[in-house]
Amino acid sequence: MLNHLRPALTLLVAMTVLTGLAYPLAINGVAQAVMPAQANGSLIERDGKIVGSALIGQNFSSDRYFWPRPSATGPEPYNAAASSGSNLGATSVKLKDRVAADVARLAGTGMAEPIAADAVTASGSGLDPDMSPAYARAQIERVAKARSLPPASVASLVDSRIEKPAFGVIGEARVNVLELNLALDALKM
């Protein structure tokens, strides 16, 4: 029986070392060498402090900031521990009611019409860090008024933060909400 167990245990130990230790360490080493910022979570630092990640959205609710799209992470928005979609389909009455309430709420803030789709729909993960340029532009007047800034300055800032699709065709144009709000805080007027 030991003759049958020894090769199996040897193979188990060898594969554990190879696939559980060597491979992950090699991939991490290559990632650290080739793209260290991404390998460490695309963290954004200001004044020596980490303020967030370019990959995970944050909740901004003050009129002084651009608001992100809704989060589907439950009662606490943008809770990375609860990342998930809402699982509400297009025929869901609950989803239709929530979207209608969000449209009414946003219309009451003086947001430019028509309201962008991503202003009232959550992403699949509930943690999307980006918004559409249309949603960002719709918020310019509100943010400019709250900060006593000329709308043209805020619009220029938004336009400078629009990320184009990769290679001009992959994905959609987008604006990272955290990076836009940090640039807004740094804006001197």
Secondary structure, 3 states (H helix, E strand, C coil): CHHHHHHHHHHHHHHHHHHHHHHHHHHHHHHHHHCHHHHCCCEEEECCEEEEECCECCCCCCCCCCCCCCCCCCCCCCCHHHCCCCCCCCCCHHHHHHHHHHHHHHHCCCCCCCCCHHHCCCCCCCCCCEECHHHHHHCHHHHHHHHCCCHHHHHHHHHHCEECCECCCECCCEEEHHHHHHHHHHCCC
